[in-house]
Amino acid sequence: MTQQITLSIPTAARGLVRAYIKQQAGFDAWIAKMGIDSRDVRNVHLIEFAEAHGLIENVKAIIAKATGQKASPFATESLNEAVAEAYAANTKKVADMSTATFTFDAVVADIDAFLSPVVRKSLENALLPVLDAANKPAVVQTVEKIVVKDAPILAPAGQVPYAVKTGATIPFAKLFSVRTSMPYGQKPISLWEAHGLSPRVDPFFVVDANVMATLATAAEHETNVWMVGPSGSGKTTTPEQFAAYTGRPFVKIAFTKQTEVNELVGNPGAKDGSTYWEDGALIAAIRRPGTVILIDEPTVASAGVQMIVQNMTDDHRSYTIHSTGEVVKVAPGVMFVIADNTNGAGDETGQYAGTNQSNTSLVNRFKRMVRVDYLSKAQETNALVNHTRIPHVAAEHVADFMQRARKLPEMEGVALSLRQMVGFVDMVKDGFNAKYAFEVAVLTRLPGTERAAIETMATLQWSEQFEQLLAGAPTLTNAPSTTAAASAFDDEVSASLSR
C-alpha cells in the first residue's frame, strides 16, 4: 500500500536527494520489488524509500542545506558523510557532462535508419542550437564538505527556554521519601530543569509508592501510562506531583464532548497580509522536551479527537499536520498520561455518563494501566486537617463516615471524594449548620436511591456530633500539620486551597 507522502523535494535539492537515495545499498532491490524501472524513478519513489527505511530526516536535512533552511534536529550522525557524498555524486555527474561532446549523429543513431533525408535534415536544423548549448563548458562550482550535526531543540525566540535533562539522577525511594523493599526503590530517576515551568511540590501530598513508581520508571522509558480510578482519587495530582518532584514541565489537557481537532492540532492564521501556523494545545506540548502531558477524560471526546492521541502515542511518536505537511516529532522525554474514570471500555453504570469506548489501538499504546483509589482513613483525616485546619478528632469523624458510606451496597460506583469533604467542612466553617452543608456538598448531586441511603446514615450519627467535635475541641492556630497527607484534588481545587 502506498504511504501518504508528506514531503516534496524542491528543484534546488532534487539532484542531491536522488544521489543520496540511489547510493543506498537496498535501493536497487527495493525498486525491483516495487516493479519500478530505474529510468522511471520519480521524486515520490525517493520519498517512499526514505520513509520506509528511516531516512526521511536525512532527506529533510539535505533539502534544508540545499535551500538554505535550518537543518532538522533529528537527522542521524551518519548524515555528515551522506550529505557530502550526495554533493560529490551530483558534482561528478555535472563534471562528466561537462567533458562530453554531443553530436547529431550520436543523438539519432538509434533511429537514423528510419529517417528520410528530408526529415533527417529538418531534425538536424532544429537540434543544432540545443547541441551547441550542450557542448559549451559547464560551470562547476567547488563544493566544500558539509558537516551536519544534530541541532539542539530550542524554544522559539521570545519564549521560555525548553526544559533540559540535568544529567543528575536520584534513587526513587530517596526522591519521593518512601520506604519500600521493592527493587524499584533503587531505580535512578532523572531530574530536569524546566526554567520555572515545573509545578509546585505539595508538602502534604501522600505518595503511593506503587503508583508513583509506575509513573517514574515509565518516564525513564518514555512509556505511556493510563490511570484509572474514581473521581477525586488523585489521578490528576499524582502525575502533576511527579512532574514537580522531577522538575519537569506539566500540561493538563481536559477533553470534553465539545473538544475539536483544531483545538489540539492548531489553525492557520493571518496577520499583516501574511499567513502563519498556530499550534494547538497538544502539538505545542509535544514540542517541549521533558513535558508530562496529562490527557484528562479522553473517553468523553469523539472518536476523531481520540485518534489524534492514538496517532502520536505509537512507537514512532510523531504527528503529521496534514494542512502543512509538517511531521512533528514528539520531543525527547515527553510523557503521555491519561487520567480516566474508565479503562477505555466506556461506562455502563451511568456514573460517568457520556463516556465512550476507546479504540483498542489507543488503549494498547498505553503499556501501563494503573488503578488509583481513594486514600486510607488516616490519610484522608490528615488531608482534612492540613487543608481546612479543623481539629483532628473532627476530621477523623468526617473521614470515618465517608469510608463507611462508600461500603454501602447502594453507593457502589458512586464518587465520594476528599474534594467533597473539604467543601462540606468549608461550609460549616462559614457558619452553615452541618445538615445543610452536607446536603449542598454531598447529597444534592446524588441519584435518589443513593441519596436516601447516605442521608439515613448521616441522620443517625452525623450533624450534632460533628458540630460538637468542631466546637468542643481546640482549633489549630499554628501552621498546617506536617503529617503526610494527600491533596487528591484536581488542579484548580488544589491551587485554590494553597493560595
C-alpha positions in Angstrom: 0.0 0.0 0.0 1.4 3.4 -1.0 2.1 5.7 2.0 0.7 9.2 2.1 3.5 11.5 1.0 4.0 14.4 3.3 7.2 15.9 1.8 8.1 17.5 -1.5 11.6 17.9 -3.0 12.3 21.4 -4.3 14.2 21.8 -7.5 17.3 23.0 -5.8 17.6 19.8 -3.9 16.5 17.1 -6.4 19.9 16.2 -7.7 21.3 15.8 -4.2 18.4 13.8 -2.8 18.4 11.5 -5.9 22.2 11.0 -5.5 21.8 10.2 -1.8 18.9 7.8 -2.1 20.3 5.9 -5.1 23.6 5.2 -3.4 21.8 3.4 -0.6 22.6 -0.3 -0.6 19.0 -1.6 -0.7 17.6 0.9 -3.3 18.0 -1.3 -6.4 16.4 -4.2 -4.7 13.6 -2.0 -3.5 12.7 -0.6 -6.8 12.8 -4.0 -8.3 10.4 -5.3 -5.7 8.1 -2.3 -6.3 8.2 -3.0 -10.1 9.8 0.3 -10.9 12.3 0.6 -13.7 15.4 2.6 -12.8 14.7 5.0 -15.6 11.2 5.7 -14.2 12.2 6.6 -10.6 10.4 9.8 -9.6 10.6 12.0 -6.5 7.6 10.3 -5.0 9.6 7.0 -5.1 12.6 8.5 -3.5 10.4 9.8 -0.6 8.7 6.5 -0.2 12.0 4.7 0.0 13.2 7.2 2.6 10.1 6.8 4.7 10.3 3.0 4.5 13.9 2.9 5.5 14.0 5.6 8.2 15.9 8.1 6.1 13.3 10.8 5.9 15.0 13.1 8.4 18.3 12.8 6.4 16.4 13.8 3.3 14.9 16.8 5.1 18.4 17.8 6.2 19.7 17.6 2.6 16.8 19.8 1.4 17.4 22.2 4.2 21.1 22.6 3.2 20.2 23.0 -0.5 17.6 25.6 0.2 19.4 27.5 3.0 17.0 26.4 5.7 17.8 25.2 9.3 18.7 21.5 9.3 16.4 19.0 11.0 17.5 18.3 14.6 16.5 14.6 14.1 19.0 13.8 11.3 21.3 10.9 12.1 25.0 11.3 12.8 25.7 9.3 9.6 24.3 12.2 7.6 27.6 14.0 8.0 29.1 11.9 5.3 25.8 11.2 3.5 25.3 14.8 2.5 28.9 15.2 1.4 28.6 12.1 -0.7 25.4 13.3 -2.2 27.1 16.6 -3.2 30.1 14.7 -4.5 28.0 12.4 -6.6 26.0 15.3 -8.1 29.2 17.3 -8.8 30.7 14.3 -10.5 27.7 13.9 -12.7 27.9 17.6 -13.7 31.6 17.2 -14.3 31.1 14.2 -16.6 28.6 16.1 -18.6 31.0 19.0 -19.0 33.5 16.8 -20.8 31.1 15.1 -23.1 30.6 16.1 -26.7 27.1 15.8 -28.1 26.7 15.3 -31.9 23.7 15.0 -34.0 24.8 11.6 -35.4 25.1 10.2 -31.8 21.7 11.6 -30.8 19.8 10.0 -33.7 21.9 6.8 -34.0 19.2 4.5 -32.8 16.6 5.9 -35.2 18.7 7.0 -38.1 17.8 4.0 -40.3 14.1 5.1 -40.2 14.7 8.7 -41.2 14.3 10.0 -44.7 16.9 12.5 -45.9 14.4 15.4 -45.8 13.2 14.5 -42.2 16.8 14.0 -41.1 17.8 17.4 -42.3 14.9 19.2 -40.7 15.6 17.4 -37.4 19.3 18.4 -37.6 18.4 22.0 -38.1 16.1 22.0 -35.2 18.6 20.4 -32.8 21.7 22.3 -33.7 21.1 25.2 -31.2 20.4 22.7 -28.5 23.6 20.7 -29.2 25.7 23.9 -29.4 24.5 24.9 -25.9 25.1 21.3 -24.5 28.7 21.3 -25.8 29.6 24.6 -24.1 31.8 24.0 -21.0 29.7 23.6 -17.8 30.3 25.9 -14.9 31.2 23.5 -12.0 31.3 25.0 -8.5 33.6 23.7 -5.9 31.6 22.4 -3.0 33.2 22.1 0.4 32.5 19.1 2.5 29.4 19.8 4.6 29.1 18.5 8.1 25.6 18.2 9.6 25.3 18.0 13.4 22.3 17.3 15.5 20.9 20.7 16.3 19.7 21.3 19.9 16.0 21.6 20.4 15.5 25.2 21.2 12.4 27.2 22.1 11.3 29.8 19.5 12.7 33.3 20.0 11.0 35.2 22.8 9.7 32.0 24.6 10.9 30.5 27.8 13.8 28.1 27.1 12.8 24.4 26.8 13.4 22.1 29.7 16.7 20.1 29.7 17.7 17.0 31.4 20.3 17.9 34.1 22.1 14.6 33.9 21.6 14.1 37.7 19.6 11.1 39.0 18.2 10.2 42.4 17.0 6.8 43.6 13.2 6.6 43.5 12.8 5.9 47.3 15.0 8.8 48.2 13.5 11.3 45.7 9.9 10.6 46.9 10.8 9.8 50.6 9.2 6.4 50.7 10.2 3.2 52.4 10.0 0.2 50.2 11.8 -3.1 49.9 10.8 -3.3 46.2 13.7 -3.2 43.8 12.2 -0.1 42.1 13.2 1.8 45.2 16.8 2.0 44.0 15.9 2.8 40.4 17.6 6.1 39.3 15.1 8.8 38.3 16.2 11.6 36.0 15.9 15.2 37.1 15.1 18.1 34.7 15.4 21.9 34.7 12.1 23.4 33.5 13.1 27.1 33.9 10.2 27.9 36.2 7.6 25.8 34.4 7.5 22.9 36.8 4.6 22.6 39.2 4.9 23.4 42.9 5.7 20.5 45.2 2.8 19.9 47.6 4.3 19.2 51.0 1.1 17.3 52.1 1.0 15.0 49.1 1.0 11.3 50.1 3.0 9.2 47.7 1.5 5.8 46.8 4.8 4.0 46.2 3.5 1.6 43.6 1.5 4.1 41.6 4.3 6.7 41.6 7.0 4.2 40.8 4.8 3.1 37.8 4.9 6.6 36.5 8.5 7.3 37.4 10.0 4.2 35.8 7.7 4.5 32.8 9.0 8.1 32.2 12.6 6.7 32.0 11.5 4.6 29.0 9.2 7.2 27.5 6.3 4.7 28.1 2.7 5.9 28.2 0.6 5.4 31.3 -3.2 5.1 31.7 -4.5 5.9 35.2 -7.9 4.5 36.1 -10.0 5.4 39.2 -13.0 7.2 40.6 -13.4 10.9 40.6 -11.4 12.7 43.3 -8.9 9.8 43.9 -5.8 11.7 42.8 -5.5 10.8 39.1 -4.6 14.4 38.3 -2.5 15.2 41.3 -0.2 12.2 41.1 1.3 12.9 37.6 1.4 16.6 38.5 3.4 15.9 41.6 5.7 13.5 39.7 6.5 16.5 37.4 7.0 18.7 40.4 9.4 16.3 42.2 11.4 15.7 39.0 11.5 19.3 37.7 9.6 18.6 34.5 7.0 20.9 32.8 3.4 19.8 33.3 0.5 20.4 30.9 -3.1 19.2 31.6 -5.4 19.0 28.5 -9.0 18.3 29.5 -11.2 16.6 26.9 -14.9 17.3 26.6 -17.7 16.4 24.2 -17.0 19.8 22.5 -13.3 19.3 22.1 -12.4 19.7 18.4 -9.4 18.6 16.4 -8.1 22.1 15.7 -8.0 22.9 19.4 -5.4 20.2 19.8 -3.6 20.4 16.5 -3.8 24.1 15.5 -5.1 26.5 12.9 -3.6 28.6 10.1 -3.8 32.3 10.8 -3.2 35.6 9.0 -1.5 38.8 10.2 -0.4 41.9 8.2 -1.1 40.1 4.9 1.0 37.1 5.8 -0.2 33.6 6.8 1.3 31.6 9.7 0.6 28.4 11.6 -0.5 28.5 15.2 0.0 25.2 17.2 -2.9 23.8 19.1 -2.5 22.8 22.8 -1.4 19.2 22.2 1.1 20.0 19.3 2.6 22.8 21.4 3.0 20.4 24.3 4.7 17.6 22.4 7.3 20.1 21.1 8.6 20.8 24.6 11.2 18.2 25.9 10.5 16.5 29.2 6.9 17.6 29.5 4.4 15.4 31.4 1.2 15.7 29.3 -1.9 14.7 31.3 -4.8 14.0 29.0 -7.9 14.2 31.2 -11.0 12.1 30.5 -10.4 11.4 26.8 -13.3 8.9 26.7 -15.8 11.7 26.6 -14.4 13.1 23.4 -15.3 11.9 19.9 -13.5 9.1 18.1 -11.9 11.6 15.8 -10.4 13.6 18.6 -9.2 10.4 20.4 -7.5 9.4 17.1 -5.1 12.3 17.4 -3.8 11.0 20.7 -3.6 7.5 19.2 -1.5 8.7 16.3 1.1 10.5 18.3 1.4 7.9 21.1 2.6 5.0 19.0 6.2 3.8 18.8 7.0 6.4 16.1 6.0 9.2 18.4 5.1 11.8 15.7 2.1 13.5 14.2 1.7 14.8 10.7 -0.1 18.1 10.3 -2.0 17.4 7.1 -2.7 21.1 6.2 1.0 21.9 6.3 2.7 18.6 5.7 4.9 19.0 8.7 5.8 15.9 10.6 6.0 16.9 14.3 8.2 14.6 16.3 7.4 14.2 20.0 10.3 15.9 21.8 12.7 13.8 23.9 11.5 13.0 27.4 7.8 13.8 26.8 5.5 11.5 28.7 1.8 10.9 28.0 -0.5 10.1 30.9 -4.2 9.5 30.6 -6.5 10.1 33.6 -9.8 8.5 33.1 -12.7 7.2 35.2 -12.9 4.1 33.0 -10.3 1.8 31.5 -11.2 2.8 27.9 -14.1 0.4 27.8 -16.7 3.1 28.5 -19.2 3.1 31.4 -22.3 1.0 31.8 -23.1 2.0 35.4 -24.4 5.5 34.5 -22.0 7.1 37.0 -19.8 8.5 34.2 -22.5 9.3 31.6 -21.2 10.3 28.2 -18.0 8.3 28.2 -17.3 6.3 25.0 -15.5 3.1 24.3 -12.0 3.9 23.1 -10.3 2.3 20.1 -8.4 -0.8 21.2 -5.4 0.6 19.4 -5.4 3.7 21.6 -5.6 1.7 24.8 -2.8 -0.7 23.6 -0.5 2.3 23.1 -0.5 2.8 26.9 1.6 -0.1 28.0 0.9 0.6 31.7 -2.6 0.9 33.1 -2.6 1.5 36.9 -5.6 1.9 39.2 -5.7 4.9 41.6 -8.0 4.6 44.5 -9.2 6.7 47.5 -6.8 7.3 50.4 -7.0 5.4 53.6 -9.0 6.8 56.6 -5.8 8.0 58.3 -4.6 9.7 55.1 -7.9 11.4 54.5 -8.1 12.6 58.1 -4.7 14.2 57.8 -5.6 15.7 54.5 -8.6 17.4 56.0 -6.6 18.7 58.9 -3.9 20.1 56.6 -6.3 21.8 54.2 -9.1 23.0 56.5 -7.2 23.3 59.9 -10.1 21.7 61.8 -9.4 19.7 64.9 -8.0 16.2 64.2 -10.9 14.5 66.0 -13.5 16.3 63.8 -11.6 15.5 60.6 -11.4 11.8 61.7 -15.2 11.9 62.2 -15.7 13.0 58.6 -13.2 10.6 57.1 -14.7 7.7 59.1 -18.2 8.5 57.9 -17.1 8.7 54.2 -15.1 5.4 54.5 -18.2 3.6 55.8 -20.6 5.3 53.3 -18.5 4.1 50.4 -19.1 0.5 51.6 -22.9 0.8 51.4 -24.3 -1.5 48.7 -26.3 1.4 47.2 -23.1 3.5 47.0 -21.1 1.1 44.8 -19.5 3.1 42.0 -20.5 6.4 43.4 -17.8 9.0 43.9 -17.4 10.3 47.5 -14.2 12.3 47.3 -11.9 14.2 49.5 -12.9 17.2 47.5 -16.5 16.9 48.7 -15.3 16.6 52.3 -13.4 19.8 52.1 -16.4 21.5 50.5 -18.6 20.3 53.4 -16.1 21.5 56.1 -15.6 24.9 54.5 -19.4 25.5 54.5 -19.6 24.6 58.2 -16.7 27.0 59.0 -18.6 29.6 57.0 -21.5 29.4 59.5 -23.9 26.9 58.0 -25.3 24.0 60.1 -23.8 20.6 59.3 -27.0 19.2 57.9 -27.4 21.9 55.3 -23.7 21.9 54.5 -23.8 18.1 53.9 -26.8 18.4 51.7 -25.1 21.1 49.5 -21.7 19.5 49.3 -22.7 15.8 49.0 -26.4 14.9 48.9 -27.7 17.1 46.2 -25.5 15.6 43.5 -26.6 12.0 44.2 -29.3 10.0 42.5 -32.5 9.2 44.6 -31.6 5.7 45.9 -28.0 6.6 46.8 -29.1 9.9 48.4 -31.7 8.1 50.6 -29.1 5.6 51.8 -26.4 8.0 52.8 -28.9 10.6 54.2 -30.3 8.0 56.6 -26.8 7.1 57.7 -26.0 10.8 58.2 -29.1 11.5 60.2 -28.4 8.7 62.7 -25.0 10.0 63.8 -23.8 12.9 61.8 -24.8 16.5 62.3 -24.9 17.2 66.0 -21.8 15.0 66.8 -19.7 16.7 64.1 -20.7 20.2 65.3 -19.9 19.3 68.9 -16.5 17.9 67.8 -15.8 21.0 65.8 -16.8 23.4 68.6 -15.6 21.4 71.6 -12.0 20.6 70.5 -9.3 23.2 70.3 -8.8 24.5 66.8 -5.4 24.8 65.1 -3.9 28.3 65.3 -0.4 27.3 64.1 0.8 26.3 60.6 -0.8 23.2 59.0 0.3 19.8 60.3 3.4 18.3 58.8 1.9 14.9 58.9 1.9 13.4 55.4 -1.4 13.9 53.7 -2.7 13.9 50.2 -4.3 16.7 48.3 -6.0 14.4 45.8 -7.7 17.3 44.1 -7.9 18.5 40.5 -5.5 21.3 39.6 -7.8 24.2 40.2 -9.1 23.0 43.6 -5.6 22.3 44.9 -4.4 25.7 43.7 -7.3 27.5 45.4 -6.7 25.7 48.7 -3.0 26.6 48.6 -3.5 30.3 47.9 
